[in-house]
Amino acid sequence: MKNKPTKVRRVHVFVTEAGKKTADVRIPYGMFRLGMKFGKDAAKNETDACAKAMAQLEDFDCAVFERAVASGERMLPHVLFDHVDTPSDTHVVLTAE
């Protein structure tokens, strides 16, 4: 019997500010994909923290990542984004599960 290819099901968003947990949510991967699509377009006209964050993910391609997971090239869970903003003491981690 052949194993079913692995699929990304959700993205875990974990945020701490000043060492305190401020967000700990899991969203469906499809919602993440949609957010990436529209976020990249919206960030083009922004200069705030959202635009800066999207700039760090601008080279991320959901379809390429999904193929890498399905082929076994990437294993889950996989950290997509891990950023520490020192001035605001904020730490954001996005993990594909």
C-alpha positions in Angstrom: 0.0 0.0 0.0 1.4 3.4 -1.0 1.6 6.2 1.6 -0.5 9.2 0.9 1.6 12.4 0.2 1.9 14.8 3.1 -0.2 18.0 2.8 0.1 21.2 4.7 -3.1 21.5 6.7 -2.6 24.6 8.8 -0.2 27.4 9.8 0.5 28.0 13.5 0.9 31.7 14.3 2.8 32.3 17.6 3.6 35.9 18.8 5.2 37.2 22.0 5.6 40.8 23.0 7.9 41.7 25.9 8.1 38.0 26.7 4.3 37.5 27.0 2.3 35.4 24.6 -0.1 37.6 22.6 -1.2 35.3 19.9 -1.2 31.5 19.6 -3.6 30.5 16.8 -3.8 27.9 14.0 -5.3 28.9 10.7 -6.2 26.7 7.8 -3.5 26.6 5.2 -5.9 27.8 2.5 -6.5 30.9 4.5 -2.8 31.5 4.8 -2.4 31.1 1.0 -5.2 33.6 0.4 -3.6 36.0 2.9 -0.2 35.7 1.1 -1.8 36.5 -2.2 -3.7 39.6 -1.1 -1.0 40.6 1.5 1.6 40.9 -1.2 -0.6 43.1 -3.3 -1.7 45.3 -0.3 1.9 45.6 1.0 3.1 47.3 -2.2 1.3 50.5 -1.1 2.2 50.3 2.6 5.1 51.5 4.6 4.2 50.2 8.0 5.2 47.0 9.8 2.8 44.9 7.7 4.6 45.9 4.6 8.0 45.1 6.2 6.8 41.7 7.2 5.4 40.9 3.8 8.7 42.0 2.3 10.5 39.3 4.3 8.1 36.7 2.8 8.1 38.1 -0.8 10.1 35.2 -2.2 7.9 32.6 -0.5 5.9 30.6 -3.1 3.1 28.5 -1.7 2.9 26.2 -4.7 6.6 25.5 -4.6 6.5 24.8 -0.9 3.5 22.5 -1.2 5.3 20.5 -3.9 8.4 20.2 -1.7 6.2 18.9 1.2 4.4 16.4 -1.1 7.7 15.1 -2.5 9.2 14.7 1.0 11.9 17.4 0.3 10.4 19.4 3.2 9.1 17.8 6.3 6.4 19.1 8.6 6.3 20.9 10.9 8.3 23.5 9.0 9.1 27.1 10.2 8.1 29.5 7.5 9.0 32.7 9.3 10.8 33.5 12.5 11.4 37.2 13.2 12.4 39.1 16.3 11.8 42.9 16.3 14.2 44.2 18.9 12.9 47.7 19.3 9.4 46.5 20.1 10.5 43.2 21.7 8.2 41.2 19.5 8.8 37.7 18.3 6.7 36.2 15.5 6.9 32.6 14.3 4.8 31.0 11.5 5.0 27.2 11.3 3.4 25.1 8.6 1.9 21.9 10.1 
